[in-house]
């Protein structure tokens, strides 16, 4: 498998705009609750970055495991988890070659990743492998014209069933608190396409 994986395109400063950060957290909290339910489950967060999504999953009572190809990102995520006494584990790894046994997780989450991979089908095959039967995959990508159903088609080809697509929007009413450059970045991320599917 290829060892090439495009890095995340944007990095938001953690403390530059707390109001926007809070609105974004609320939006994703709704996504996780609706797709994962309230019963604690084991979740793999692929390309976990600084651990934001995994820590939010931990705060909801789930058991997240983050994987990122960047050792620096993994160190940052571990430090953030330690600060919060969060039950979240992080390790260095590749999205298309996971060091986990088959059927290890109840859910897999990948945000802002699939469309940047050179061979997304390899990653989808790995995510399918580590999901238990009936487990759920959640893929989120920034909304782009004409690409709303691309991930859904990829999931179906990879064997996932019950595929559903939804668009979410992050709140924009607090943008006045941020500088112009941050408003520009936030605008590019207000609309997301969230695609979910279940492993047969």
Buried (B, 14 or more C-beta within 10 A) or exposed (E): EEEEBEEBEEEBEEEBBEBBBEBBBEBBBEBBEEBBBEEBBBBBBBBBBBBBBBBBBBBBEBBBBBBBBBEEBBEBBBEBBEEEEBBBBBBBBBBBEBEBEEEBBBBBBBBBBBBBBEBBEBBBBBBBBBBBEEBBBBBBBBBEEEEBEBBBEBBEEBEBEEBEBEEBEBBEEBBEEBEEEBBEBBEEBBEBBBBBBBBE
